[in-house]
Amino acid sequence: MGVINVTPDSFSDGGALHEEGVLSVDLCLRRARQMLADGADILDIGGESTRPGAAPVPLQEEMDRVLPVVEAVAAELGPHISVDTSSPELMAEAVARGAWMINDVRALRRPGAVATAAASGARVCLMHMQGAPDTMQLAPEYDDVVEETGVFLLERAQICMDAGVPRSKIWLDPGFGFGKTLRHNLDLLAGLSRLCELGFPLLVGLSRKSMIDKIAGCAVEDRLPGSLALAVLAADRGAGIIRTHDVAETAAALAIVSALQGLGVEAPP
């Protein structure tokens, strides 16, 4: 899953698709084409930064950022567009304009989100987050981060299925870096196979996360090696979808994991 942030303030690439401060649909299309050529299967388009401390974006502003890009990418490049949003109104419009999946960091907890997702017929990805983006890193606490994350995700999946979303269209995301300390993130990665046992495809987003800096002392622009290491470890532990800013490099790393798994070779724990 390639990340296409149409925000001016995302933590690693905010504003990269803007020209003179204005979002460029042409730049977004170029990025989308390149990501598909580099090996992406899904393009995740988001218009609201969810970095720690991020302020909410007004609905109309989020829609104005995302919908022209979704429409343009869908018209030229076809399906497998994911819209990264928690807003039911944007979910409905994005699917109507070609989005194939709804990726929600709030796990469809906003009023009307579950019903909207079910009515759209799209796939959904439900993410775990303790708190909200503006407060989530203040003092996150868990007794067992893997267990508590799993319980939450299973509850949200059941709510979606009760509303009419087919089980086959539900993916889960443990939410690395969302209301979690470095220790929580490491415990979650070590226990990822436990979450795979929930029986849903597992998506992980570890690309360029601050945990790499905390471990290896890397600025955002120097986090590719750490991102690749985390992607490989996650895939080896059962993650089926890797969300990344660096598609070509990640696809190459995952090809190695896939080759080992295909041979029945188990990497060291």
CORTACOR-V906844 format. One line per field, one symbol per residue. psi: psi as a letter, one per 30 degrees, with the letter a starting at -180 (. if undefined). Layout:
psi->???
This chain:
psi->jkkjkglfglefgkffgkkhgkkjeeeeeeeeeeeeefgkfkjjkkgkkglkfkklkkeeeeeeeeeeeeeeeeeefaahkkkjlgjeeeeeeeefgfkfkkjjfghhfkkfeeeeeeffgllkkkkkkjalefffgeikklejeeeeeeeeeeeeeeeeeffgkkefgklkjfhkfjhkleeeeeeeeegefeffffglkkkkjfkglffeeeefhklefggeeeeeeeeeeeefgfkfkjklfieeeeeeefeeeeeeeffgkklk.
